[in-house]
Amino acid sequence: MTSATIAAAGTPTGTRRISDQWWPQVSWRIRDTLSSTEGNRAGRRRSAARPHVRGGEGMEAGVGRPLGGRAQRRWRAVRGMMVAAMLAVACAAGGCATRAATPQAREKPGADATHADPYERPIQTSETTPPVVSAKDVVLAGQWNLGGVSDRFAVFKGTETSRFGDAPILLLDLQTGKQAVVRDHAVNWQKRYGVLGLRCSDQWVVWEEFRGDEQKAPYDCEWKLYAAAIRDGGAAVGEPILLDESITSIQTRPLFVVDGDEVFWMTNSAPSGHQEGTVWGTRIKGRRLPDGATKTVFEDRTNIATLSESEGQLVVTQFRDNKNGAVVLKVIDPKSGAVTFEFDPRNGMKRIAHFPKVHGRSLAWAVLDAADTDETTLLYSDETTSGVLERDGIDPVMVGRYVFYETLRVERTPGGTARDVQRIRGFDPERLTCFTLYESRPEIDGTWQTWMAQGYDAKRFVLVNNTPTGEDGQGSKTRIRVCEIE
C-alpha cells in the first residue's frame, strides 16, 4: 500500500475528485491541535476556528479573525453594557434579588428546562468554595509554549528564532525544577524546517518538523516526525529517530501522542487534483520506540479531527461524513484497534474546540458557538447529568472527581470600567457545585491556561502562564504551576 492510498478496507467506492479548495478547509479543521499551546487566551480561541500561519506569532495565536483582540474585547464590553441595560429595565419592572449573581449564574444560557435536547439545557449548579489544592510554581526565563506533560517532565517549544519557524526544545523536570534546552533547533533546520508539534513521556520526546507555507501553497508543505530518548535525567536527549514523513498533497500533518515507550500518530487523506490516487481516509499508526515495531492501529473512510490520549486509550473525534463539522467521539484501544466507547456530542455544524475529555462514561467538551466567533460553550455528560456547564468555558481537564476549565470574560467594575477577567473554574458532578479556583486580570497577572491535551489524572493538573514582561522588569517569563488536589 502506498502512502497516497488507504487500504482496500478503508477505500470508499465511487470516489470523486473535488475542488482544490477542500484541502485548506480540512487542514484548518485539525490545525489547532497541532500547536502545543497558544500565546494568549484570545488567540487560543481563534486557533480553534481559524488556520495557523507560518511565521511569527501568527502560527501560535491564529490569524484571519474579523476582529482583532482589542476590537473583540470592545465588542464584548459593548455587549455587556447592552445586557446590563436590559437587566436594569427588567429589574425596574419586576424587581431583582439583592445578592450579586455568581459568574456561573450570569453565564447560564436561558434555555427552557423542558427543552427536548439535553445538551442545550443548563446544568443546574450552585456555587461553593474550592477544594484544597496545593500548588508548586516553576519559572522559565523567556516565553515558552507548553507542548506536552508526563508524570515527570514537561516539554516546551521556544518562541520562533527564524522566519521559517525553527525553535529550541526545553525539557523541565516537574519534580526537581531542573530545566535544560535539549535541542537548539530542528534536525533539518538548514533545509528550512522548523519545530512545530511537540509531546513527551517520561522516556521520550516526540516532535514534528515542518517546511512550507500552508496559506500560499497548502499542497506543497513537507513534514517529518521524530522521536529521541530522554538521557541524563532530562539534561539531554539521544539521536533523533525518523518515524514518518510526507507531503501535504498526500497526507495532512500528523496529530500524535506518546504514551511511555509508544508513539501513535494520525494522518488524513482526501481526493485531490494535486496528487493522483488519493482518497478519503484516515489512519492511526503506532510504533514501539525501543525496538521500532510499527503497526496500523486504526483505519477508516472518514477523517479524524482530533487525537489525544487518556488512561492508555486513544480519544478521537471523527467526522461523520467528511461533508460538515458533525463528529462522533470514539475511544480506541491502541493494542487491538477496537473502538471501546462511542459518544455523539450532537455538535451539528458547531465545531469542537480543541480536545474533548473522557473518563469512564463521563465527558466534557467545548463547542464554538458560530464559525466566525471565538465564543464557546462548555458541555458535560455522564450517566445521570447532561447539559451546558458554562458559557465561555473552554479546555476542560478531568482530575479526580472534578472538571477544571478556563473562562475569560469582559466584566465591569463598580465604577463602570470594562476589564478582562480570567478564571480557572471547577465543577463537581457528584454534588452539582461549581467554584472558582483562580481569578486574574490578564493585563496585570497574565493568563493562566490549562494544558489543553491533558488526559484524566487522579490528582494533578498543570497550568501555564506566559507574561510578556516579568514582574521585576527583566523580560518575559513563563510560569508553570503544578496543582494537586489534597
N, C-alpha and C positions, 0 to 999 in steps of 0.2 A: 504493500500500500504506500503510495507516495504522499508527501506532505501536503499536496494540493487537493487530496481527496479524502473522503471519510469511508471507512469500511462499509462493505455492502449492506450490513445490517443496519447501518445508520444513514444510508443514502436514500433520499426521497425519490419517488418516481415522478416523471413529468417535470423535472427541474427546468425552470425557465430563467433566462437572463433578465436582469432588472437594471434599472438606471444606475449609472455610476454614482449618483448622489446617495445611494444606500450606504456605502461603506463609512463615510464620515458619521452618518446617523447612528449606526451600530457602534462605532468606535466611541462616541461620546456617551453611549449608554453605560459602558463599563469603565470609562477612563477615570472616573472619580475614585474607584477603588485601587487604582494603580499608584497614586501618590500616597505616601505614608501618612502625612497629615498636612493640613493647610496652614498657612501662616497667620490667618486671622479668622475670627468667627464668621464674619460676613462672607469672606472668600470661601470658607468651608461649605457654607450653604450653597454658594454659586457652583461649586465643583460638582455637586450632586445633580445639577441640571444643565451644565454647560461644559464644553470640552476644555481641556487644558491646552495651553500654547507653550511651545518650547521657548526657553529663554527667560531670564529674569524671574520676577515674582509671578508672572502670568501662569507659569506651569503649575505652581503650588496653589495660588489663590484663585485661579479661574478667571476667565475674561469673557467679554461678549455680553455682559449684563446690560439691559436697557437703562438701568440706573446705577451709578457708582455708589460706593459705600456711604458717602455723606448724603447723597441725594436720597438713597434708600432710607437712611435714618431720618431725614427730614420728612419723607412721606409717612414714615411710621409715627413721627411726632404729630403731624397734621391729623393723621387718622386717629391718634389717641385723643387729640383735642375734640375731634368730631364726636367720638364716643362719649367723652366726658360731658360735652354739651347735651347730648341726648339723654345721658343718665341724669343730668341736672333737671331737665324738663320732666323726666319720669318721676324724680323724687318730689318735685314741686307739686305734681299732680296727685301722686298716691302715697307719698311718704317713703322714707328709707330707713333701714336699720342703722343705728349709730355706730356699730362695731365696724372697723375697717375691713374691707374684703381682703382675703388672703390672695397671694399671687395665683394659687390654684383656682380659686373661685372666680377671679377676674377673667381667666383664660378659658374657662369651661365653655364648650360650644353650646349654643342654645337649641339643642336637638330635643324633640319631643320624646319623653321617656317611653312612649308606646311605639316608636318608630320600628318598622319591620326589620331593618338591618342592624344587628347588634353592634357592628363596627362603626356606626355613626352616632351611637348614644354615648354620652359621657359616663365614665365610671364614677359613681357617687363615693367620694372620699372625704375625709376630714383631715385638718392639719394637726400635726403633733410635733413633739421635739425629736431631733435626730438620735439615732443610736450612738453609743460611744465608739468613736473611730480614732485610732492612733494614726499619726502622720509623720513620715520621715522625708525631709526635703534634701535634694541634691541640686547644686547649681553648676551649670556649664557656662563657660565664657563663650560669648557669641550666640548666634541664632542657629539652632539645630532642629531638624524635622524628625520627629519620632517615627521610626519605621516598623519596629517590632518589639515585643516583650516576651520573655520566657520567665521561668521561675527565678533564674539568677540574673539574667542580663537584659539590658535594653539596648537597641541599636539605633543609631541616628545617621541621617544624611545631612551634611553641612549645606549652607547656602551655596548657590552655584558659583563656581570660580572661573567660569569661562562662558562665552556666549553660546556654546553648544551644550551647556548643561552639566559639565563634569563637576564632581563634588567629592569631598573626602567622606569616609565612613568612620564613625566613632562608636566604640563599644563601652558601655557603662556597666560596672558590677553593682547591682542593686543592693547587695548585701554589705559590701565594704565601701562603696562610693568611689572606688578606683575607676579611672577612665583612661582610654587610650585610643588614638587615631590609628586604626588597624590597616587602612588603605588611604593613600593620599589622593588617588584618582582612579578612574575606570581602568580596567585591563587594556582596553582599546582606545585610550584617550588620544593617542597620536593619530588615530583614524577618525577622530572627531565623534567618538561615542561618549555619552555621559551616563552617570549612575541615576537610575530613576526609582523603580520599586525596590523595597528592602524589607527583609524579615530575618528572624533569628530563632534558634532554640538554645538550650544550654550547651550544645555541642557544635553548632554550625551557624554561619551567616550566609544568607542567600540574597542575591541581588540581580536586578535587571539592568542591562546596559542598552542604550538606545541611540540611534542616529537617524536624523531626518527631520522634516517639518510636517507635522500632522495636518496643518491647515493648508499649506500650499501644495503639498504632494503627499496626500494621505495613503497612496498605494505604494510609495517608494521608500517607506521607512523600514529600517532594519533593527532587529533586537537580538540580544543574546542573554541567556540565563546562566548565572554562575553560582557555585557554592564553594565555601572554604571552611575548613575545620578551625575551631577556636583553639588557640595554643596559649601556653604560659599563663593560665588563669585569667585569660581575657586581655592580655597585653599585646597579642598578635594573632594573626590568622595564617593558615598554611597556604600552599599553592592553590590558585583558583581552579576549579573543575568546571568545564563547559558542559551544561546539562542539555541545552537545546538552543536552537536559533532559527530564525525565519525572517520573511519579509511580509509586510502588511497586506500585500496583494494576495497572499496565500492564507495567512493566519493573523488574527488580531494579536496585539501584545498580550503576554501571559498574565493571568491572575495566579498567584501562588501562595502557598502556606508551607511552613516547615514544622514538623512535629517530631521531636527527638532526633533520630538519625534518618528520618524520611522526609522527602520534599514532594509536594503534589502541585502540579500546575495545569491550568486550563487555558485552552485557546478556542476561539470560534472561527468558522469559515462561512462563506456565502458565495453565491454566484456572482461573478464579476467579469466584465469585459476586459479587465486588465490582467486576468490570469485564467487561461483555458483550463477547464476541468474542475474548478472549484464549485462546491455545492453547499447547501445549507447543512450545518452540523456543528457539534461541539465535542470536545474530547478532553478528559482529565487523565493525565499520566502521573505515575508515581515512580520514585526511584529511592532505593536504599543506598544512602551515600557511602557507607564503608566499603561495600562490595560492588556497587554500580548496577545491581539488578534493577531493571526497569520494566514496567508493565503498564497497560492501559487499564485504568480503574473504571471509567465510565464513558460511554458514547451515546449520543442521541442526535435527532434531526433538528431540534430547535436550540437556539443559542442560550447561553447562560449569561446572566447579568452580573452576579456577584459570587465570590467564593471566599469562605472563611473556615476556620477550624474551631471546634469546641469539644472538649472532653474526648479527644481522639477520633471524632467524627468530622466529616466534611459537610458544611452547610452551604447550600447554593440557592439562589433564586434563578429560576429558569423561565424564559419567555414561553407563553403558551403556544403561539403560532407564528412567531417571527414577524408579525404584522403590526403589533401595538405594544403598549407597555405592560399589559396584564401578565403577571408572573405566578408561579407556584413555588413555594418554599419546599425544598427537599433536604433530608438528612441522609447522607450516603456513608455506608460502612466502607472505609478505604481498603480493608482486607478482601472483602468479597465483591465490592462494587454494587451491592444491593441497596436499594432505597428502603430505609427502615422507618421513615416517617414522612408524610406529606401534609402540607397545610396551605389552604387558599386564603391569602390576605385580602382578597376582594379589592385590589387596588385599582382595577379598571385601567383608565388612562393615566392615573396618578402614578408617578414614578416612585419606586422605593428609594429612599435616601440612605446611601452608604450601606451598612451591614445589619440585617435583621439578627436578633439574638434568640437562641432557643436553649432551654434546659428542661429535659423531660418533655412534658406536654405544655410547658409554659413558653410563651413567645412575646417579644417586644420588638416593634419596628416603627419607623417613621416614613411618612409619605410627603412628597411635595404637593402643596395644595393646588398648584397650577404649573403649567410648563414654563411660564415666563416669570416665575416668582421664586424667592428664596424662603417663603413662608412654609412651615412644616407642621404636621400634626403627628403626635406620638400616640401609638395604639398598643394595647396589651390584650392577651388572650390566654386563658388556661381552662381547665375543665369546669370551672364554676363562674368565672368572670371574663367578660369581653367588652371592649369598647374603647372610646377615646380616653387616654390617660391625661394628656395635657396638650393644649395648643402651643405651638412654638417649641415643643420639645424635640430633641434630636440626639442621635448617637447613644442609645442605651447600653449599659453593661449590667449583666446579671451577676450578683455577688451574694452568696448565701441565700437568704430568703428575700433579698431586696433587689430592686431595679434602680440603678442610678443613671442620671441623664443630664443633659445641658438645656438651659434656656437662655435666650438673650432678648431683651425687650426694651422699648423706649418707655420710660415712666416719668412722671412729673413730680418735682419737689413741691413742698407746701407753698413755696413762692411762685410756682408755675413754670419753673425751668425744666425743659426736657433733657433727659440724660439716659444713656445706655446703662442697663443693669443686667449683669450676667450672674447666673446661679447654677450651682450643681445641686440638683434636686434628687429626692429619693422617694420610692414607692414601696410599701409593704403590702403585698397582695393578701396575706393572711388576715390582716387587720383592716384593710382598705383605708390606710392612712398615707398621707404624703408629708414631706418635710423638706426644709432647705438645709443642706449641709454646709455649703459655702456661698457667700454672696460677695460680688466685687464690682468695681467700676472699671471697665476696660481701659479707659484713658488714663487711669491712675494706677490700677493694680495689674494691668494686663488681663488676659482672658484665660481662665482655666478650662482645659478641654480634656474629655475622656479620650483614651486611646480607642478609636472607633472600631477596631477589628478585634478587641479582646473577647475571648470566649468565656464561658462560665468559670467562676472561681469561687471556692467555698468561703474565702475571707478577704482577698486582696484585690485592689484595682489601682490603676496608675493614672495620674493626671499630669498634664504638661502645660506650661505657661511660657510663651515667648514674649519678652518685653523688648521693644526697640532700643530703650536706654535704661541702663542699670540704675538702681536707686542711689549708688554712690557716684553716678555721673561718669563712670569709666567704660561705658559702652554697653552693647546688647548682652542680654543674659537669657538663658533657657533654664527654667526651674522645673524639676521633676519631683512630684510628690507621690510617694508610695503610701497608700491608705490601707489600713487593716481594720476590719470590724472586730471589736473585742467581745 
